[in-house]
């Protein structure tokens, strides 16, 4: 029996990454770690901490429901957690609880946003610099079209 820790911020994207790993596997333990989106500073200012925790739990339950059913339908055990704080420290805590586990970062990358690493060995993403250069190029093309 092997243990997998999967970080998820979009269930459809994660499902496309998890399904190939489920082929010919059964009896494994899958821990799905939900990484809900952050509230912006304006709405987050008016929400209490208990309400925020409750919203994160509901978000995790709603978004991971189909993925849990898929994993359990193939004779595996699935459990869910909600990420809080630093993901490297959270991964360290989970490894302490679960022992040796394979880590899968199945979070959907977003344009212009650098995703936080989930392990100290994970390389930093360089997408942010490319997205800024692409945005500057698009803005230059827009200005050129507007002046003609």
Buried (B, 14 or more C-beta within 10 A) or exposed (E): EEBBBBBBBBBEBBBEBBEEBBEEBEEBBBBBBBBBEEBEEEEEEEEEEEEEEEEBBEBBEEBBEEBBEBBEEBEBBBEBBBBEEEBBEBBEEBBEEBEEBEBBBBBBBEEEEBBBBBEEEBEEBEBBEEBEEEEEEEEEEEEEEEEE
